[in-house]
Amino acid sequence: MRVSTSLLSALALVALGEARDPRHVGRRSLTEMPRPRRGDLMRPAHNAGTEKTKRANYLIPQNANTTKFAVNGSAIPEVDFDIGESYAGLLPISEKANETSELYFWFFPSSNVNATDEITIWLNGGPGCSSLEGFFQENGPVLWQYGTFKPVKNPWTWVNLTNMVWVEQPVGTGFSQGTPTATSEEEVAAQFLGFFKNFVDTFGLHGKKIYITGESYAGLYVPYIADAMLNKNDTTYYDLNSIMIYDPSINSDVVLEQVPAVAFVDHWAPLFNLNETFSASLHSRAESCGYSSYLNENLVFPPTGKLPTPPDDSAAGCDLWDDIYSAVSLTNPCFDIYQVATTCPLLWDVLGFPGSFDYIPEGTGIFFNRSDVQRAINAPVQEWAECSNGVLDTDSSAPSSWEVIPRVLERAERVVIGHGLLDFILLANGTLLTIQNMTWNGAQGFQSKPSAPFYVPYHEEASLSTLAASGVMGTAHTERGLTYVEVALSGHMIPQYQPSAAYRQLEFLLGRISSLSEVSDFTTQSGDFGNVASKNSTAVSRRQMGMEWGM
């Protein structure tokens, strides 16, 4: 599902001084207990030391192909620390000599000894939203999240675990060059595979296991690209292992938004603060539009059969999601569809979009739109926006849950679908409904309701600027290669709102832990947490009782 610019413009109220932005999402209209001391610090993403030392310890061979993409990690404007070895720039989407369409990437090799034979890709959604958002505000080695003073080191960067590349795609997104031509996910995937072959050749990454991750509209990108890689049967360039998608666009809007909307509002009622008259109207219309019965009858485990055709959300009075959005924007003019616990004031975002608002205070600017930043990261000097219009405006492909995700499930090592429980742009129950209608590996849907605890290890905090949760932080469930995990206190962008949770999920995706319910340290924690904690009975007690307390 995709929330279009026209939709959100139509939702702008007199009470709102700024328009809301359609980033991250899919497409529309498809039929807080004392704090214990916690373990040991995360290892740094890269070796600290002098430039001379680092030059002698490159993780990527230095040659004519690679050095032209090298980024000076000590020369990023506003960033007062060395972000480590990395490579960035543009590569074409095909091997044609006259190819003018190119995708922008930023590649960070990892010093983790377990990452030698793998590469992990991150994609943001939109469509047309830059993966540099994921890099700069979610899982990259440097963070500058909205409302914060300056960039800081990210102890939860995925580079600690694996070789990472963030790619701006499809063509027309961010710094990528060329005229957007793709009108389907199959065409997007073909262009990405062309780029990725050039990327593998450039950096000598042949034969690596590939993990693809992303969020929101990447619920389409990731499965379709994974499917295309698997179809190639070429382990030199496309040895797809596993995928992970967060709060994904994998079905029609009516299933992902409309059907579960009123139940979501009921669950989080104090955060919506809607009056009794309006609430009664919502419930009445949810009944008459068929949403309540559809949710109650079909969100069952195991499923009773293929789900019927969803209700028609174009019928009069049945666009409940938009009506809720308009109403809550009166009671909370700073309501954020991506994280419903957000209230005023609006916070400035260095990328231009705090939450679901387009808000750039006078005297500020967008980081990646600065020419000095662009030169530092080998990007073209041009206008940059977090989300670009005109990218995949018409997507003719079917939702990825219909056939593509099941095909990937039957050939990949694992598929992980994560969902933040404070997300209102794409709702967790809509994702569960979608899973219950999928057939893979010999059965339809989950046979039992997700109920196992999702455990995030206790840890010592790296800094006050990067505090992150620990203990039981949601529910996880695995059947027949598919893992579903709900993340408590998280909005749409799980690596941003719950970075330690996302870090744990990546450990699972990479096969470093056996399950998301496993009670163990992070694989990158130094020392033995148990030995450290055993010297402190209070810490041990809290750890042992963490499951019961929900810590």
C-alpha positions in Angstrom: 0.0 0.0 0.0 1.2 3.4 -0.7 -0.1 6.6 0.9 0.1 9.0 -2.0 1.0 12.7 -1.8 -2.5 13.6 -2.9 -4.1 11.6 -0.1 -2.0 13.2 2.6 -2.5 16.6 1.2 -6.3 16.0 1.3 -5.9 15.1 5.0 -4.2 18.3 5.9 -6.4 20.2 8.4 -6.7 23.9 9.2 -5.2 23.0 12.6 -2.1 21.7 10.9 0.5 24.2 9.7 2.6 21.6 7.8 1.7 18.9 5.3 2.4 15.3 6.1 4.7 13.2 4.1 4.1 9.8 2.5 7.5 8.3 3.1 8.2 4.6 4.1 4.9 3.3 3.1 3.6 1.0 0.5 0.8 1.4 -2.0 -2.9 2.1 -1.9 -5.7 0.4 -3.6 -4.7 -3.1 -4.2 -8.1 -5.5 -4.6 9.3 1.9 31.1 11.8 -0.2 37.2 15.2 0.6 38.1 17.9 0.3 35.5 20.4 -2.5 36.3 24.0 -2.5 35.1 24.0 -4.5 32.0 26.8 -6.6 30.7 29.6 -5.3 28.6 29.9 -2.8 25.8 29.4 -3.6 22.2 32.5 -3.9 20.2 33.2 -1.0 17.9 32.4 -1.4 14.3 35.9 -0.8 13.2 39.4 -0.9 14.7 40.3 2.4 16.4 43.7 3.9 15.7 45.7 6.2 13.5 45.2 6.6 9.8 48.5 4.8 9.3 47.2 1.8 11.2 44.0 1.7 9.3 45.6 2.0 6.0 47.6 -1.2 6.8 44.3 -3.0 7.7 41.9 -2.4 4.9 39.1 -4.9 4.8 38.6 -4.4 1.1 41.5 -4.8 -1.4 42.8 -1.5 -2.6 42.9 -1.3 -6.4 41.8 0.8 -9.3 38.2 -0.5 -9.0 37.8 0.2 -5.3 39.9 3.2 -4.4 37.8 5.6 -6.5 34.9 4.8 -4.3 36.8 5.2 -0.9 35.3 7.6 1.6 37.5 9.4 4.1 35.8 8.4 7.4 37.3 11.4 9.2 36.1 14.0 6.8 32.3 13.8 7.0 30.9 17.3 7.8 29.4 17.7 11.3 30.6 14.2 12.3 33.4 14.5 14.9 34.6 10.9 14.8 35.9 8.5 12.2 33.1 6.4 10.9 35.5 3.8 9.5 36.3 2.2 6.2 33.6 2.7 3.6 33.0 3.1 -0.1 30.3 5.1 -1.8 29.3 6.2 -5.3 27.3 5.3 -8.3 27.2 2.1 -10.3 25.1 1.4 -13.5 22.1 -0.9 -13.5 23.4 -3.0 -16.4 26.6 -3.8 -18.3 25.7 -1.8 -21.3 28.4 0.6 -22.4 25.9 3.4 -22.8 24.0 2.8 -19.6 23.1 6.1 -18.0 20.9 4.9 -15.1 22.9 4.4 -11.9 22.1 3.5 -8.3 23.9 5.2 -5.4 25.3 3.0 -2.7 27.3 3.3 0.6 29.2 0.1 1.5 30.7 -0.7 4.9 32.8 -3.8 5.3 32.6 -5.4 8.7 35.5 -6.5 10.9 33.3 -9.2 12.5 35.1 -12.5 11.8 31.7 -14.2 11.1 30.9 -11.8 8.3 33.6 -13.0 5.9 31.4 -14.8 3.5 28.2 -12.6 3.5 26.8 -9.3 2.4 23.6 -7.6 3.8 21.6 -5.1 1.8 19.3 -2.5 3.3 16.5 -0.9 1.4 14.0 1.8 2.5 10.6 2.1 0.9 8.4 4.9 -0.3 8.5 4.2 -3.2 11.2 6.8 -3.9 12.5 7.1 -0.3 16.2 7.0 0.2 18.0 4.2 2.1 20.3 6.9 3.4 17.5 7.5 5.9 18.1 3.9 7.2 21.8 4.6 7.2 21.6 7.9 9.1 18.7 7.3 11.5 18.4 3.5 11.9 21.2 1.0 11.5 24.3 2.8 10.1 27.5 3.6 12.0 26.5 7.2 12.6 23.2 8.5 13.9 21.5 11.9 13.7 17.9 11.2 14.6 15.3 14.0 14.7 15.2 16.1 17.8 18.9 15.4 18.6 21.8 17.9 18.7 24.5 16.3 16.6 25.6 13.0 15.0 26.7 10.3 17.3 28.3 6.9 17.1 25.8 4.1 16.8 26.7 1.1 19.0 23.8 -0.8 17.3 25.1 -0.4 13.8 24.6 -3.5 11.8 28.2 -3.1 10.5 29.2 -4.7 13.9 27.6 -7.9 12.6 27.9 -8.0 8.9 29.1 -6.3 5.7 26.5 -3.7 4.9 25.4 -1.8 1.8 22.7 0.8 1.7 21.3 1.3 -1.8 19.2 4.1 -3.1 16.8 2.5 -5.5 14.8 2.3 -7.8 16.2 4.8 -10.3 15.0 8.3 -9.4 15.5 7.8 -5.7 18.0 10.1 -3.8 21.3 10.4 -5.6 20.6 7.7 -8.1 20.8 8.8 -11.7 18.6 8.4 -14.7 14.9 8.6 -15.7 12.6 6.3 -13.8 11.3 3.7 -16.2 10.2 0.8 -14.0 6.5 0.2 -13.8 6.6 -3.2 -11.9 8.5 -4.9 -9.1 9.9 -7.3 -11.7 11.5 -4.4 -13.5 12.8 -2.9 -10.3 14.3 -6.3 -9.4 15.9 -6.6 -12.8 17.5 -3.2 -12.5 18.7 -4.0 -9.0 20.3 -7.2 -10.1 22.1 -5.4 -12.9 23.5 -2.9 -10.3 24.4 -5.7 -7.9 26.4 -7.7 -10.4 28.5 -4.5 -11.0 28.8 -4.0 -7.3 30.0 -7.6 -6.7 32.6 -7.3 -9.6 33.8 -3.9 -8.3 34.5 -5.1 -4.7 35.3 -8.7 -5.4 32.4 -10.1 -3.4 31.8 -13.1 -5.6 30.2 -16.1 -3.9 29.0 -14.3 -0.8 25.8 -15.3 0.9 23.3 -12.5 0.5 20.8 -11.2 3.0 18.3 -8.6 2.0 16.5 -6.4 4.5 14.3 -3.4 4.4 11.1 -1.7 5.6 7.7 -0.6 4.5 7.4 -0.5 0.7 10.5 -2.6 0.7 8.0 -5.3 1.7 7.6 -5.4 -2.1 11.2 -4.6 -3.1 12.9 -7.2 -0.9 10.8 -10.3 -1.8 10.7 -9.5 -5.5 14.5 -8.9 -5.6 15.1 -12.1 -3.5 12.9 -14.1 -5.9 14.7 -12.7 -8.9 18.1 -13.7 -7.4 16.9 -17.2 -6.6 15.6 -17.6 -10.1 19.0 -16.8 -11.5 20.5 -20.0 -9.9 23.8 -18.2 -9.9 25.7 -18.5 -6.6 28.6 -16.4 -7.9 26.5 -13.2 -7.9 23.2 -14.0 -6.4 23.5 -16.5 -3.5 20.4 -15.4 -1.7 20.2 -16.8 1.8 17.5 -15.0 3.8 15.4 -11.9 4.0 13.9 -9.7 6.7 11.2 -7.1 6.2 9.9 -4.6 8.8 6.3 -3.3 8.9 6.0 -4.3 5.3 3.7 -3.5 2.5 2.7 -7.0 1.5 -1.0 -6.8 0.9 -3.9 -4.4 0.0 -4.7 -1.3 2.0 -8.0 -2.7 3.1 -6.3 -5.6 4.9 -3.3 -3.7 6.2 -5.1 -0.5 7.3 -8.9 -0.5 7.2 -9.9 -3.9 8.6 -7.7 -3.6 11.7 -8.0 0.1 12.3 -10.8 0.3 14.8 -9.4 -2.5 16.9 -6.0 -0.7 16.9 -7.7 2.5 18.1 -9.5 0.6 20.8 -6.3 -0.9 22.1 -4.4 2.4 22.1 -7.5 4.6 23.0 -5.7 7.0 25.4 -3.3 7.9 22.6 -6.1 8.8 20.2 -8.4 10.6 22.7 -11.4 10.4 20.4 -14.8 11.5 21.8 -17.6 9.0 22.5 -19.8 10.1 19.5 -17.0 9.6 17.0 -15.9 6.4 18.6 -19.5 5.0 18.4 -19.7 6.0 14.7 -16.4 4.2 14.0 -17.6 1.0 15.6 -20.9 1.1 13.8 -19.3 1.7 10.4 -16.7 -1.0 11.1 -19.6 -3.4 11.5 -21.6 -2.3 8.5 -18.5 -2.2 6.3 -17.7 -5.8 7.2 -14.3 -5.0 8.9 -15.1 -6.3 12.4 -16.4 -9.6 11.2 -13.6 -10.0 8.7 -11.0 -9.5 11.5 -12.7 -11.6 14.1 -13.5 -14.5 11.8 -10.2 -14.7 9.9 -7.5 -13.8 12.5 -7.6 -17.3 13.9 -4.9 -20.0 14.4 -4.9 -22.2 12.4 -6.8 -20.6 9.6 -10.0 -22.2 8.6 -9.3 -21.9 4.9 -8.4 -19.3 2.3 -9.6 -15.9 3.4 -12.5 -14.4 1.5 -12.2 -11.3 -0.6 -11.7 -8.3 1.7 -14.5 -5.8 2.1 -14.7 -2.9 -0.3 -13.1 0.2 1.3 -14.3 2.4 -1.5 -17.9 2.1 -0.3 -19.5 5.2 1.2 -18.4 5.7 4.8 -15.9 2.8 4.8 -12.6 4.8 4.6 -12.2 4.6 8.4 -8.4 4.8 8.5 -8.5 8.3 6.9 -11.3 9.5 9.1 -9.4 8.3 12.2 -6.3 10.1 11.0 -8.2 13.4 10.5 -9.9 13.2 13.9 -6.9 12.4 15.9 -5.0 15.2 14.2 -7.5 17.6 15.9 -6.8 16.2 19.4 -3.1 15.8 18.8 -1.9 18.0 15.9 1.5 16.4 16.1 0.1 12.8 15.8 2.5 10.6 14.0 1.1 7.8 11.9 4.5 6.0 12.2 4.6 6.1 16.0 1.3 6.9 17.7 2.8 7.8 21.1 4.2 10.9 19.7 2.9 14.3 20.9 3.9 18.0 20.3 6.2 19.8 19.7 7.5 18.9 16.3 11.1 18.0 16.3 13.5 19.2 13.7 14.8 16.4 11.5 18.1 16.9 9.7 16.7 14.8 6.8 13.6 17.0 6.6 10.8 14.8 7.8 10.2 14.5 11.6 7.7 11.6 11.8 5.0 12.2 9.2 5.6 15.9 8.8 7.4 18.0 6.2 9.0 20.5 8.7 12.3 22.4 8.1 12.7 25.3 10.5 14.2 28.5 9.2 18.0 28.5 9.4 18.3 24.7 9.1 18.8 22.5 6.1 18.8 18.9 5.0 22.1 17.1 5.6 22.5 15.2 2.4 21.5 18.2 0.4 24.7 20.0 1.4 27.3 20.1 -1.4 30.2 19.5 1.1 28.5 16.4 2.4 27.8 15.2 -1.2 31.5 15.6 -2.1 32.6 13.8 1.0 30.5 10.7 0.2 31.2 10.6 -3.6 27.7 11.6 -4.4 26.7 13.8 -7.3 26.3 17.5 -6.3 22.6 18.0 -6.9 19.3 18.5 -5.1 18.6 15.6 -2.7 15.4 14.8 -0.9 14.6 11.9 1.5 11.6 11.0 -0.7 11.3 11.7 -4.4 8.2 11.9 -6.5 7.8 10.2 -9.8 9.4 6.9 -8.8 7.3 3.8 -9.5 4.1 5.9 -9.6 2.4 2.9 -11.3 3.3 -0.5 -9.9 1.5 -3.2 -11.8 2.8 -6.1 -9.6 0.7 -8.1 -7.3 1.2 -7.8 -3.5 4.3 -9.8 -2.5 2.3 -12.1 -0.1 0.2 -13.6 -2.9 2.9 -15.7 -4.6 6.4 -14.2 -4.2 7.0 -14.5 -0.4 5.7 -18.1 -0.4 8.2 -18.9 -3.3 11.0 -17.3 -1.4 10.1 -19.1 1.8 10.4 -22.5 0.0 13.9 -21.7 -1.2 15.5 -19.4 1.3 17.0 -20.3 4.7 14.6 -18.1 6.5 12.2 -15.2 6.2 11.7 -12.7 9.0 8.8 -10.3 9.2 9.0 -7.8 12.0 6.2 -5.3 13.1 6.3 -2.4 15.5 3.2 -2.3 17.7 2.9 1.5 17.7 2.7 1.7 13.9 -0.6 3.1 12.4 0.5 3.4 8.8 0.7 -0.4 8.5 -0.9 -2.3 11.3 0.4 -5.5 12.9 -3.0 -7.3 12.7 -3.1 -6.6 9.0 0.2 -8.3 8.6 -1.0 -11.3 10.7 -4.1 -11.6 8.6 -1.9 -11.6 5.5 0.3 -14.4 6.9 -2.8 -16.5 7.7 -3.8 -16.3 4.0 -0.4 -17.4 2.7 0.4 -21.0 1.9 4.0 -22.2 2.1 5.9 -25.4 2.7 2.8 -27.5 2.7 0.4 -25.6 4.9 -1.6 -22.4 5.1 -0.7 -19.7 7.7 0.5 -20.2 11.3 -1.0 -23.3 13.0 -0.7 -21.7 16.4 -1.0 -18.1 17.6 2.3 -16.3 18.1 3.1 -16.3 21.9 6.8 -16.9 22.6 8.7 -14.1 24.2 11.0 -12.0 22.1 14.1 -11.5 24.2 16.6 -8.6 23.9 19.8 -9.2 25.9 20.8 -7.0 28.8 23.7 -4.7 28.1 25.8 -1.8 29.4 24.7 1.4 27.7 27.3 2.9 25.4 26.0 6.5 26.0 23.0 8.5 27.0 22.5 9.3 23.3 22.0 5.7 22.3 20.0 4.1 25.1 18.2 1.0 24.0 15.8 -1.5 25.5 16.4 -5.0 26.9 14.4 -7.9 28.3 11.2 -9.2 26.8 10.3 -6.8 24.1 7.4 -8.5 22.3 6.4 -11.8 20.8 8.1 -14.1 18.3 6.9 -17.1 16.4 8.5 -19.4 13.8 6.9 -22.0 11.6 8.2 -23.7 8.5 10.9 -21.1 7.9 8.8 -18.0 8.5 9.5 -16.0 11.7 7.1 -13.3 12.7 8.1 -10.9 15.5 6.1 -8.1 17.1 8.2 -5.4 18.8 6.8 -3.5 21.8 7.2 0.3 22.0 8.2 0.5 18.4 6.8 2.5 15.6 7.2 1.8 11.9 11.0 2.0 11.7 12.1 -0.7 14.2 15.9 -0.1 13.9 15.2 3.6 14.8 12.7 3.1 17.7 14.1 -0.2 19.0 17.7 -0.5 17.8 18.7 -3.3 20.2 15.7 -5.3 19.1 16.6 -4.9 15.5 20.2 -5.8 16.2 19.0 -9.1 17.9 16.7 -9.8 14.9 19.7 -9.4 12.5 21.7 -11.9 14.7 18.9 -14.3 14.1 18.6 -13.6 10.4 22.4 -14.3 10.0 22.1 -17.5 11.9 24.2 -16.3 14.9 21.5 -17.3 17.4 19.0 -20.2 17.3 15.8 -18.2 18.0 14.4 -14.9 19.0 13.4 -16.3 22.4 17.0 -17.4 23.1 18.2 -16.0 26.5 21.8 -15.2 25.7 24.2 -12.2 25.3 24.6 -10.4 22.0 27.1 -12.2 19.9 29.3 -9.1 19.9 29.3 -8.5 23.7 32.8 -8.9 25.1 33.2 -11.1 28.2 30.5 -13.3 29.8 27.5 -11.5 31.0 26.6 -14.3 33.4 30.0 -14.2 35.1 29.8 -10.4 35.5 26.2 -10.5 36.7 26.9 -13.3 39.2 28.9 -10.9 41.3 25.7 -8.9 41.7 22.7 -10.8 43.0 20.3 -8.0 42.2 21.4 -8.0 38.6 21.1 -11.8 38.5 17.7 -11.7 40.0 16.5 -9.1 37.5 17.8 -11.1 34.6 16.2 -14.3 35.8 12.9 -12.6 36.5 13.0 -10.4 33.4 10.6 -12.6 31.5 8.0 -12.4 34.2 8.4 -8.7 34.7 8.4 -8.0 31.0 11.9 -6.4 31.2 
